[in-house]
Amino acid sequence: IAGQAASLALRLLPEDGWHTYWKNPGDTGLPTRLAWQLPEKFKAGDIEWPIPERIDYEGAINFGYHGETWLPVSLLVPVSIGPDALNDKGEVVLSVTAKWLVCKDVCIPDSADLQLALPLLSEAPDNKTTHPLFDQARGKIPRLIYGTDASYSVGDYVDSEGGYVDSVGDYVDVFVALDKLPALQRLPQVFIGSESIVDNFDQPRVRIDGENLHISAKKDHYLEVAPELLSVLLVTAGQDDRDQAFEFVARQTAVAVNDKRVERMASAADSSASIILVYAILL
């Protein structure tokens, strides 16, 4: 429909025992990539990644998926569509090259050139329904949380309480206000969505630190320059015992350590509107 967003998805179905990769593949592997060839003014969003698995692969820790996996993508359809965007049947032709890596005992790169022709509608049909497979796929996508004012630092936090005995320079610490997060039934499992930031073998440690959720993860040995923004995924069991997932972005800040007290020194000059815009662009 002109002027609206359409939902597409890449469906991966590896054989039993084989796996594909999340946006942060971990120690080895590569994430699935999509290269679109679209008519003028059509815009495809990034892959919306489902909750990954932690996979021990020959001693390396990876993040990815076994079995059938749907990778949704939103496509923005322009309000004005010229005749050059349509084929002789009046359909919009969408083309994409998908590349993925699938691994078991060995890793095999693969790709496919895909094409889809869809009718252009002026308005939604009266009997419009969502395919149940798309509903299932969307149900596995983490919910993005904006405006958390979350911060993270690399190697500046020391805490000897609660089993934390960390040396300066070795850890990545994330702080996010609890009142900015959905109610947590239990401490969540954490996945860092940005590559090569933390040691994947050492699972992040999570605790309640005053009014904040504090996540501490061992820094990747080869990390030299940390990004300004860090993607963080929280996975926890919901009331019906099904996994619930929430994703947010933490901004790198300087922190001062004084008598085991952390003072966040994020610049107050950043407006909440600009932060939300940066979150949207990154995620």
C-alpha positions as CSV (number, residue, x, y, z in Angstrom):
1,I,0.0,0.0,0.0
2,A,1.4,3.4,-1.0
3,G,2.8,5.4,1.9
4,Q,2.8,2.5,4.4
5,A,5.2,-0.1,5.6
6,A,5.1,-3.7,4.4
7,S,6.4,-6.7,6.3
8,L,8.8,-9.2,4.6
9,A,10.9,-11.9,6.0
10,L,13.8,-14.2,5.0
11,R,13.1,-17.8,6.0
12,L,16.2,-19.9,6.7
13,L,15.7,-23.7,7.2
14,P,19.1,-25.4,7.8
15,E,19.3,-29.2,8.2
16,D,19.2,-30.8,11.7
17,G,22.3,-29.9,13.8
18,W,23.3,-26.9,11.6
19,H,23.1,-23.3,12.8
20,T,23.1,-19.8,11.3
21,Y,24.1,-16.6,13.1
22,W,22.8,-13.6,15.0
23,K,23.8,-10.0,14.3
24,N,26.7,-10.5,16.8
25,P,27.9,-14.0,15.7
26,G,30.3,-14.4,18.6
27,D,33.8,-15.8,18.4
28,T,33.3,-17.2,14.8
29,G,30.8,-17.0,12.0
30,L,29.1,-14.3,10.1
31,P,25.6,-12.7,10.4
32,T,23.2,-13.1,7.6
33,R,23.3,-10.1,5.2
34,L,20.7,-8.7,2.8
35,A,21.5,-6.5,-0.2
36,W,18.4,-5.0,-1.7
37,Q,17.7,-3.9,-5.3
38,L,14.5,-1.8,-4.9
39,P,12.6,0.7,-7.1
40,E,13.2,4.4,-6.5
41,K,12.2,5.7,-3.1
42,F,11.5,2.3,-1.6
43,K,13.5,1.8,1.6
44,A,14.2,-1.5,3.4
45,G,15.0,-1.5,7.1
46,D,17.5,-3.6,8.9
47,I,17.0,-7.2,9.8
48,E,14.9,-7.6,13.0
49,W,16.8,-10.3,14.8
50,P,15.0,-13.0,16.9
51,I,16.3,-14.0,20.4
52,P,19.5,-15.9,19.7
53,E,20.9,-19.1,21.3
54,R,24.3,-19.3,23.0
55,I,26.1,-22.0,21.0
56,D,29.3,-23.7,22.1
57,Y,31.0,-24.6,18.8
58,E,34.3,-26.4,19.1
59,G,35.2,-24.5,22.2
60,A,34.2,-21.1,20.7
61,I,31.1,-19.3,21.9
62,N,28.7,-18.2,19.1
63,F,25.3,-16.7,19.0
64,G,22.7,-17.9,16.5
65,Y,19.9,-20.2,15.6
66,H,19.2,-23.9,15.0
67,G,16.2,-24.9,12.9
68,E,13.8,-22.8,11.0
69,T,14.5,-19.1,11.5
70,W,12.5,-16.1,10.2
71,L,14.3,-12.8,9.8
72,P,11.7,-10.0,9.4
73,V,12.4,-6.8,7.5
74,S,10.1,-3.7,7.2
75,L,9.8,-2.1,3.7
76,L,8.7,1.5,3.5
77,V,6.6,2.1,0.4
78,P,6.7,5.7,-0.9
79,V,3.5,7.7,-1.2
80,S,4.2,8.5,-4.9
81,I,5.2,5.6,-7.1
82,G,6.2,6.2,-10.7
83,P,5.4,3.8,-13.6
84,D,9.0,2.8,-13.9
85,A,8.6,1.0,-10.5
86,L,6.0,-1.4,-11.9
87,N,6.2,-4.3,-14.3
88,D,3.8,-4.9,-17.2
89,K,1.3,-6.5,-14.7
90,G,1.2,-3.4,-12.5
91,E,3.2,-5.1,-9.8
92,V,6.2,-3.9,-7.7
93,V,9.2,-6.1,-8.2
94,L,11.5,-6.4,-5.1
95,S,14.9,-8.1,-5.4
96,V,17.4,-9.0,-2.7
97,T,20.6,-11.0,-2.5
98,A,20.8,-12.9,0.7
99,K,24.1,-14.3,2.1
100,W,24.4,-16.5,5.1
101,L,26.8,-18.9,6.8
102,V,25.7,-22.3,8.1
103,C,27.8,-24.4,10.4
104,K,28.0,-27.8,12.0
105,D,31.3,-29.7,11.8
106,V,32.3,-27.4,9.0
107,C,31.0,-24.0,7.9
108,I,29.5,-23.4,4.5
109,P,28.8,-20.0,3.0
110,D,25.7,-19.8,0.8
111,S,23.7,-17.2,-1.0
112,A,20.5,-16.7,-3.0
113,D,19.2,-14.1,-5.4
114,L,15.5,-13.7,-4.5
115,Q,12.7,-11.8,-6.3
116,L,9.2,-11.1,-5.3
117,A,6.4,-9.3,-7.4
118,L,3.6,-7.8,-5.3
119,P,0.5,-5.9,-6.4
120,L,0.3,-2.2,-5.5
121,L,-2.8,-1.4,-3.6
122,S,-4.4,2.1,-3.0
123,E,-5.9,1.0,0.3
124,A,-6.0,-2.0,2.6
125,P,-8.6,-4.7,1.6
126,D,-11.5,-5.2,3.9
127,N,-10.5,-8.8,4.6
128,K,-6.9,-7.9,5.4
129,T,-5.3,-10.5,7.8
130,T,-1.9,-11.2,9.1
131,H,-0.4,-14.6,8.2
132,P,0.1,-16.6,11.4
133,L,3.7,-17.4,10.5
134,F,4.4,-13.7,10.5
135,D,2.7,-13.3,13.8
136,Q,4.9,-16.1,15.2
137,A,8.1,-14.5,13.7
138,R,7.2,-11.1,15.1
139,G,6.6,-12.7,18.5
140,K,10.2,-13.7,18.7
141,I,11.6,-10.2,18.1
142,P,12.8,-8.3,21.1
143,R,10.9,-5.2,22.0
144,L,13.0,-2.0,21.6
145,I,13.0,0.3,24.6
146,Y,13.8,4.0,23.9
147,G,14.8,6.7,26.4
148,T,16.4,4.5,29.0
149,D,19.3,6.9,29.5
150,A,21.5,3.8,29.9
151,S,25.2,4.2,30.1
152,Y,28.3,2.0,29.9
153,S,32.0,2.3,30.5
154,V,35.0,0.2,29.7
155,G,37.5,-0.6,32.5
156,D,36.7,2.1,35.0
157,Y,34.6,0.3,37.6
158,V,35.8,-1.6,40.7
159,D,33.5,-3.4,43.0
160,S,34.4,-6.0,45.6
161,E,30.8,-6.7,46.8
162,G,28.5,-9.6,45.8
163,G,31.3,-11.7,44.3
164,Y,32.6,-9.0,42.0
165,V,36.3,-8.5,42.3
166,D,37.2,-6.8,39.0
167,S,40.5,-5.2,38.0
168,V,40.4,-1.8,36.3
169,G,40.6,-2.2,32.6
170,D,39.2,-5.7,32.3
171,Y,35.4,-5.2,32.3
172,V,32.6,-3.5,30.4
173,D,29.9,-2.2,32.9
174,V,26.4,-1.3,31.8
175,F,23.9,0.6,34.0
176,V,20.2,1.1,33.2
177,A,17.5,2.5,35.5
178,L,15.1,-0.2,36.6
179,D,12.1,2.1,36.3
180,K,12.9,2.4,32.6
181,L,12.6,-1.3,32.1
182,P,9.6,-3.6,32.1
183,A,9.0,-5.4,35.4
184,L,11.5,-8.3,35.6
185,Q,10.3,-11.6,37.2
186,R,14.0,-12.6,37.6
187,L,17.4,-11.5,36.6
188,P,17.7,-11.6,32.8
189,Q,20.1,-13.4,30.5
190,V,22.2,-10.8,28.7
191,F,23.4,-10.7,25.1
192,I,25.6,-7.9,23.8
193,G,24.5,-7.1,20.3
194,S,27.7,-5.3,19.3
195,E,30.6,-7.4,18.0
196,S,34.1,-7.7,19.5
197,I,33.3,-5.7,22.7
198,V,33.1,-8.4,25.4
199,D,34.6,-11.8,25.9
200,N,31.9,-14.2,24.7
201,F,33.1,-17.1,26.8
202,D,32.6,-15.2,30.0
203,Q,28.9,-14.8,30.5
204,P,27.8,-11.3,31.7
205,R,27.0,-11.0,35.4
206,V,23.8,-9.2,36.4
207,R,22.7,-7.7,39.7
208,I,20.5,-5.0,41.1
209,D,22.6,-2.1,42.1
210,G,20.4,0.4,44.0
211,E,17.9,1.7,41.4
212,N,19.9,0.4,38.5
213,L,20.3,-2.9,36.7
214,H,24.1,-3.5,36.6
215,I,25.6,-5.7,33.9
216,S,29.3,-6.5,34.0
217,A,31.0,-8.4,31.3
218,K,34.7,-9.2,30.7
219,K,36.1,-7.0,28.0
220,D,37.3,-8.5,24.7
221,H,41.0,-8.9,24.8
222,Y,41.5,-7.2,21.4
223,L,39.2,-4.3,22.1
224,E,41.0,-1.0,21.4
225,V,38.3,1.6,20.7
226,A,34.8,1.1,22.2
227,P,31.8,2.4,20.2
228,E,29.8,5.3,21.5
229,L,26.6,3.2,21.5
230,L,26.3,-0.4,22.7
231,S,23.3,-2.7,21.9
232,V,22.1,-4.7,24.9
233,L,19.5,-7.5,24.8
234,L,17.8,-8.8,28.0
235,V,16.0,-12.1,27.9
236,T,13.8,-13.2,30.9
237,A,11.0,-15.6,31.5
238,G,7.5,-14.1,31.5
239,Q,4.5,-15.0,33.5
240,D,3.6,-17.8,31.1
241,D,7.2,-19.1,31.1
242,R,7.8,-18.0,27.6
243,D,10.9,-15.9,26.9
244,Q,10.4,-12.1,26.9
245,A,13.1,-10.0,25.4
246,F,13.9,-6.3,25.5
247,E,16.6,-4.4,23.7
248,F,18.1,-1.0,24.5
249,V,21.1,1.1,23.7
250,A,23.7,2.2,26.2
251,R,25.8,5.3,25.6
252,Q,29.5,5.2,26.5
253,T,30.3,7.6,29.4
254,A,33.2,8.5,31.6
255,V,32.7,7.2,35.2
256,A,34.5,8.2,38.4
257,V,35.2,5.6,41.1
258,N,35.2,7.0,44.6
259,D,34.8,4.7,47.6
260,K,33.0,2.1,45.5
261,R,30.6,4.8,44.3
262,V,30.0,5.3,40.6
263,E,29.1,8.8,39.4
264,R,27.9,8.9,35.8
265,M,29.1,11.9,34.0
266,A,27.1,11.8,30.8
267,S,26.8,15.2,29.1
268,A,23.6,17.0,30.0
269,A,23.8,18.8,26.7
270,D,22.3,15.9,24.8
271,S,18.6,16.3,24.5
272,S,16.3,13.3,24.9
273,A,15.0,13.8,21.4
274,S,18.5,13.5,19.8
275,I,19.2,10.4,21.9
276,I,16.0,8.7,20.8
277,L,16.9,9.5,17.2
278,V,20.4,7.9,17.6
279,Y,18.8,4.9,19.2
280,A,16.4,4.5,16.2
281,I,19.2,4.8,13.7
282,L,21.4,2.2,15.4
283,L,18.7,-0.4,16.2
